[in-house]
Amino acid sequence: MSLLVSGAASATAAPAASFSGWIGIADARLQRDRLVVLDQATLRVREPRAGGARGPVAFTYHRTGTFEVGLNRTRLRFDRAAFTERLAIRSSAGSLAGGRLAADDEDYLVIAGGRAVAPPVVWCCTPDGTEVVVESDGRADAPRVIGGGIDGDRVRLVLRGADGSVILRSSAPGRLADADAPDGSRTDAVLGINPGDGLVDIDRGRMVWSDDPDGGVVWIAVPSDAGPGPAVAVGVPGTVHRLWAAAGGGVVLTRQGLVWRVYRLTPAPSRRLVWAGRQRPVVGVGNGSVAIAEGRRILTSRGGRARRVATARGPVPALTADGDRVAWFERMRRRERNGWTRRTVARLGRVR
């Protein structure tokens, strides 16, 4: 499947940017001047046999990669109609599903997923455009990254060891003069917590986690090289299904009976309901804003209840927000002479 859109790209402003096909978007982040997409796929290929033997050799590999498209000076239009591939992580050891992106205004962090091996972590990028491999350990008993993020000039990762121990590993890939050099600033702090996958996150001076999701307990603290500072517990109704660190606190997705809810949390402690419904939403968080896809309805919040800002033209696999902007993806189909064609289309809007 070709990932890059075909067709001419505008030199000034494009209202949408596209991929051909319905790509497997695992995550996305809207930065100051670009939109970054984390795509995941399982690919089956055939290659000729060595020595001229008859018949091809078939094998499967798994790929996690980022694609980027720039924004024009208004930051509400794309500078072209096509995404460009930026980096790729490939493995034949097992699926890389479940990857995550973390980002600030300029840099981003790729945490590849998967359960067969410990996921690699790649930071992008040095001033000359070089990626830095922050974590890569192929041992069967290697510590697994279960969460993390960018905190100022520090990358902070939460890892669980094979013995169940949990550590907070901090490093500074942006300070390295050589992307392949060891990071002398790296530190490890032992944590007395045990969060599940997807239930710990770090972003810009906040760390949130839950090691009691069924009890609806979420903890908020300030991370540091020595570990998180004093933590405040915030209770929410129902079971915690996903967490995001956010300016001032965090955002949590819960389920109670048939009802899904999205709350903002602060270390006051307090919670504020952002959205509730009976369909599991797609949620994106960034720079103080929350974006929610309820079916094809795109809703956003900067503080209170989420309000509708757009209606998608197709199913929404992912969305993200950044302050006063929201970006979402639509899976589109078009009838052509030779059958149906599929596209994944990115669009931009304003947060209300």
C-alpha positions as CSV (number, residue, x, y, z in Angstrom):
1,M,0.0,0.0,0.0
2,S,1.3,3.4,-0.9
3,L,1.2,5.8,2.0
4,L,1.8,9.1,0.4
5,V,-1.0,10.9,-1.3
6,S,-0.9,11.3,-5.1
7,G,-1.7,14.6,-6.8
8,A,-0.4,18.1,-6.8
9,A,0.3,19.9,-3.5
10,S,-0.3,23.6,-3.0
11,A,2.7,25.8,-2.5
12,T,0.9,28.1,-0.1
13,A,-2.0,26.5,1.7
14,A,-3.9,23.2,1.5
15,P,-7.2,22.7,3.4
16,A,-6.4,19.0,3.9
17,A,-3.5,16.6,3.7
18,S,-4.0,12.9,2.8
19,F,-2.7,9.4,2.7
20,S,-3.8,6.9,0.2
21,G,-5.5,4.0,2.0
22,W,-6.9,3.7,5.5
23,I,-3.6,3.8,7.4
24,G,-3.2,2.4,10.9
25,I,-2.9,5.7,12.9
26,A,-1.7,4.8,16.4
27,D,-1.3,8.4,17.6
28,A,-0.8,12.0,16.4
29,R,0.5,15.3,17.7
30,L,-0.1,18.8,16.5
31,Q,3.0,20.9,17.1
32,R,3.7,24.6,16.5
33,D,4.3,24.3,12.8
34,R,3.6,20.7,11.8
35,L,1.3,17.7,12.3
36,V,3.0,14.4,13.1
37,V,1.3,11.0,12.6
38,L,2.4,7.7,14.1
39,D,1.5,4.9,11.6
40,Q,1.7,1.2,12.4
41,A,1.5,-1.7,9.9
42,T,2.2,-5.4,9.5
43,L,3.7,-6.0,6.1
44,R,4.1,-9.3,4.2
45,V,6.8,-9.4,1.5
46,R,8.3,-11.9,-0.9
47,E,11.9,-12.0,-1.9
48,P,13.9,-14.3,-4.3
49,R,15.6,-17.3,-2.7
50,A,19.3,-17.3,-2.3
51,G,21.4,-19.2,-4.8
52,G,18.8,-19.0,-7.5
53,A,16.5,-21.6,-5.9
54,R,13.0,-21.7,-7.3
55,G,10.1,-19.8,-5.6
56,P,10.2,-16.7,-3.4
57,V,10.6,-16.6,0.3
58,A,7.7,-15.0,2.2
59,F,8.2,-13.2,5.5
60,T,6.4,-10.7,7.7
61,Y,7.8,-7.7,9.4
62,H,6.2,-5.0,11.6
63,R,6.7,-1.3,11.1
64,T,6.1,1.8,13.2
65,G,6.9,5.1,11.6
66,T,6.2,8.9,11.6
67,F,4.9,11.0,8.8
68,E,4.9,14.8,8.9
69,V,3.2,17.7,7.1
70,G,4.0,21.3,7.7
71,L,1.6,24.1,8.4
72,N,1.5,27.5,6.7
73,R,1.9,30.8,8.5
74,T,-1.7,30.9,9.7
75,R,-1.1,27.5,11.4
76,L,-4.7,26.5,10.3
77,R,-3.7,25.3,6.8
78,F,-1.2,22.8,5.6
79,D,1.7,23.9,3.5
80,R,1.2,21.0,1.1
81,A,-1.4,18.2,0.6
82,A,1.0,15.3,1.2
83,F,2.7,13.8,4.2
84,T,6.4,13.0,4.2
85,E,7.9,10.0,6.0
86,R,10.3,11.1,8.7
87,L,11.5,7.9,10.6
88,A,10.7,4.2,10.7
89,I,11.2,1.4,13.2
90,R,11.1,-2.2,11.8
91,S,11.0,-5.5,13.6
92,S,10.4,-9.1,12.6
93,A,10.4,-10.3,16.3
94,G,6.7,-9.4,16.8
95,S,4.0,-6.8,16.5
96,L,4.8,-3.2,17.4
97,A,1.1,-2.4,17.9
98,G,0.2,0.1,20.7
99,G,2.8,2.7,20.0
100,R,2.5,6.3,21.4
101,L,3.8,9.7,20.6
102,A,4.8,12.4,23.0
103,A,5.7,15.9,21.9
104,D,6.4,19.5,22.8
105,D,6.4,22.5,20.4
106,E,9.5,21.4,18.5
107,D,10.5,17.7,19.3
108,Y,8.7,14.4,19.6
109,L,9.2,11.0,21.1
110,V,8.2,7.7,19.5
111,I,7.5,4.9,22.0
112,A,7.0,1.8,19.8
113,G,4.5,-0.8,21.1
114,G,4.4,-4.5,21.1
115,R,4.7,-7.3,23.6
116,A,7.2,-9.7,22.0
117,V,10.2,-7.4,22.7
118,A,10.8,-4.3,24.8
119,P,9.7,-1.4,22.6
120,P,12.4,0.9,21.3
121,V,12.1,4.6,22.0
122,V,13.3,7.2,19.5
123,W,13.6,11.0,20.0
124,C,13.4,13.4,17.0
125,C,15.5,15.4,16.3
126,T,18.9,17.1,16.7
127,P,19.4,20.5,14.9
128,D,20.9,18.6,12.0
129,G,17.8,16.4,11.8
130,T,19.3,13.2,13.4
131,E,17.1,10.9,15.5
132,V,18.4,9.7,18.9
133,V,17.7,6.1,20.0
134,V,16.8,6.7,23.7
135,E,16.0,3.0,24.5
136,S,16.7,-0.2,22.6
137,D,17.1,-3.5,24.3
138,G,16.2,-6.8,22.6
139,R,16.7,-9.1,25.5
140,A,13.7,-11.2,26.5
141,D,13.8,-9.9,30.1
142,A,14.6,-6.3,29.2
143,P,12.6,-3.6,31.1
144,R,9.5,-2.5,29.1
145,V,8.6,1.1,28.6
146,I,5.0,1.5,29.8
147,G,4.7,5.3,29.6
148,G,6.7,8.5,29.4
149,G,7.0,11.9,27.8
150,I,8.9,15.1,27.2
151,D,9.5,17.3,30.3
152,G,11.4,20.5,29.3
153,D,14.8,19.3,28.0
154,R,14.4,15.9,29.7
155,V,12.9,12.8,28.3
156,R,11.3,10.8,31.1
157,L,10.3,7.1,30.7
158,V,8.6,4.8,33.1
159,L,9.9,1.2,32.7
160,R,8.8,-2.0,34.4
161,G,11.4,-4.8,34.9
162,A,10.8,-8.5,34.5
163,D,10.8,-8.7,38.3
164,G,7.9,-6.2,38.5
165,S,10.0,-3.2,39.7
166,V,9.3,0.2,38.2
167,I,11.8,3.0,37.5
168,L,11.7,6.5,36.1
169,R,14.5,7.0,33.6
170,S,15.4,10.5,32.7
171,S,17.8,11.6,29.9
172,A,18.5,14.6,27.7
173,P,18.9,13.6,24.0
174,G,18.7,17.2,22.9
175,R,21.9,18.0,24.7
176,L,24.0,15.4,22.9
177,A,26.7,16.7,20.6
178,D,26.7,13.3,18.9
179,A,23.5,11.3,18.5
180,D,25.3,8.0,19.1
181,A,27.2,9.2,22.2
182,P,26.2,7.9,25.7
183,D,24.1,10.3,27.7
184,G,26.0,11.2,30.8
185,S,23.0,12.9,32.3
186,R,20.9,9.8,32.4
187,T,19.4,8.9,35.8
188,D,17.2,6.1,37.2
189,A,14.8,6.5,40.1
190,V,13.0,3.6,41.7
191,L,9.3,4.1,42.0
192,G,6.9,2.6,44.5
193,I,4.0,2.4,42.0
194,N,2.7,-0.2,39.6
195,P,0.6,1.3,36.8
196,G,-0.7,-0.6,33.9
197,D,0.0,0.0,30.2
198,G,-1.6,3.2,29.1
199,L,-2.1,4.3,32.7
200,V,0.9,6.5,33.2
201,D,1.9,9.6,31.3
202,I,4.3,12.5,31.6
203,D,4.1,15.9,29.9
204,R,5.6,19.4,30.7
205,G,6.0,19.1,34.4
206,R,3.2,16.7,35.2
207,M,3.1,13.0,35.8
208,V,-0.2,11.1,36.2
209,W,-0.8,7.4,36.8
210,S,-3.2,4.9,38.2
211,D,-2.3,1.7,39.9
212,D,-5.9,1.2,41.1
213,P,-8.0,1.7,37.9
214,D,-11.0,-0.3,39.1
215,G,-11.1,1.9,42.2
216,G,-11.1,5.1,40.1
217,V,-7.9,6.5,41.7
218,V,-5.6,8.8,39.7
219,W,-2.3,10.3,41.1
220,I,-0.8,13.6,40.0
221,A,2.8,14.7,40.8
222,V,5.7,16.7,39.5
223,P,8.4,14.5,37.9
224,S,12.1,15.0,38.5
225,D,15.3,13.0,38.1
226,A,14.9,11.8,41.7
227,G,11.3,10.6,40.9
228,P,7.9,12.2,41.3
229,G,7.4,14.7,44.1
230,P,4.5,14.5,46.6
231,A,1.5,12.9,44.8
232,V,-2.1,14.0,45.2
233,A,-4.9,11.4,44.7
234,V,-8.0,12.4,42.7
235,G,-11.0,10.0,42.6
236,V,-13.2,9.6,39.6
237,P,-16.4,7.5,39.2
238,G,-16.0,4.2,37.3
239,T,-13.0,2.5,36.0
240,V,-10.0,4.3,34.6
241,H,-9.3,3.3,30.9
242,R,-6.7,5.9,29.7
243,L,-4.7,8.8,31.1
244,W,-3.0,11.8,29.7
245,A,-0.8,14.3,31.6
246,A,-1.7,17.9,30.8
247,A,-0.9,21.4,31.9
248,G,-2.2,21.9,35.4
249,G,-3.0,18.2,36.0
250,G,-4.3,15.5,33.7
251,V,-7.2,14.1,31.6
252,V,-8.8,10.7,32.2
253,L,-11.2,8.5,30.3
254,T,-13.4,6.4,32.5
255,R,-16.3,4.0,32.1
256,Q,-19.1,3.4,34.6
257,G,-21.8,1.0,33.5
258,L,-22.7,1.9,29.9
259,V,-21.4,5.5,30.2
260,W,-18.0,6.8,29.1
261,R,-16.7,10.0,30.6
262,V,-13.8,12.3,30.1
263,Y,-12.6,14.4,33.1
264,R,-10.0,17.1,33.6
265,L,-8.1,16.6,36.9
266,T,-6.1,19.0,39.0
267,P,-4.0,18.4,42.1
268,A,-6.4,20.6,44.2
269,P,-7.7,17.8,44.1
270,S,-10.6,18.3,41.8
271,R,-12.3,16.9,38.7
272,R,-14.4,18.6,36.0
273,L,-16.5,16.7,33.6
274,V,-15.7,17.4,29.9
275,W,-17.9,14.9,28.1
276,A,-20.1,11.9,28.7
277,G,-21.7,9.4,26.3
278,R,-22.5,5.8,25.6
279,Q,-20.0,5.3,22.8
280,R,-16.3,5.1,23.6
281,P,-14.8,8.3,22.2
282,V,-11.5,9.0,20.5
283,V,-9.5,11.5,22.7
284,G,-6.6,13.8,22.1
285,V,-4.9,16.1,24.5
286,G,-2.4,18.9,23.9
287,N,-1.3,22.2,25.4
288,G,-4.3,22.7,27.7
289,S,-7.0,21.5,25.2
290,V,-9.0,18.3,24.9
291,A,-10.3,17.0,21.6
292,I,-13.0,14.3,21.4
293,A,-14.5,12.4,18.5
294,E,-18.0,11.1,19.3
295,G,-18.8,9.2,16.1
296,R,-18.3,11.8,13.4
297,R,-18.8,14.8,15.8
298,I,-15.6,16.7,16.6
299,L,-15.7,18.4,20.0
300,T,-13.2,20.4,21.9
301,S,-12.7,21.9,25.3
302,R,-10.3,24.5,26.8
303,G,-11.8,24.3,30.3
304,G,-15.5,23.5,30.5
305,R,-17.8,21.0,28.7
306,A,-16.7,20.0,25.2
307,R,-18.5,21.7,22.3
308,R,-18.9,20.6,18.7
309,V,-16.6,22.4,16.3
310,A,-17.0,20.2,13.2
311,T,-18.6,17.1,11.7
312,A,-16.3,14.7,10.0
313,R,-17.1,13.3,6.6
314,G,-16.1,9.8,7.5
315,P,-15.1,7.6,10.5
316,V,-12.5,9.3,12.8
317,P,-9.5,7.0,13.8
318,A,-7.5,9.7,15.6
319,L,-7.4,13.3,16.6
320,T,-5.2,15.7,18.5
321,A,-5.2,19.3,19.9
322,D,-2.7,22.0,20.6
323,G,-4.0,25.1,22.5
324,D,-6.4,26.8,20.1
325,R,-6.1,24.2,17.3
326,V,-7.5,20.8,16.6
327,A,-6.6,18.2,14.0
328,W,-8.6,15.1,13.1
329,F,-8.4,12.3,10.6
330,E,-11.3,11.0,8.4
331,R,-11.5,7.7,6.6
332,M,-12.9,8.5,3.2
333,R,-14.2,6.3,0.3
334,R,-14.8,7.3,-3.3
335,R,-16.4,5.4,-6.1
336,E,-14.1,5.2,-9.2
337,R,-14.5,3.6,-12.6
338,N,-12.4,0.6,-11.5
339,G,-13.9,0.3,-8.0
340,W,-13.6,2.1,-4.6
341,T,-10.6,4.1,-3.6
342,R,-9.7,4.9,0.0
343,R,-8.0,7.9,1.6
344,T,-7.1,9.0,5.2
345,V,-7.6,12.8,5.2
346,A,-6.3,15.2,7.9
347,R,-8.2,18.4,8.6
348,L,-7.6,21.4,10.9
349,G,-10.0,23.5,13.0
350,R,-10.2,25.9,16.0
351,V,-10.8,24.9,19.5
352,R,-13.8,26.4,21.3
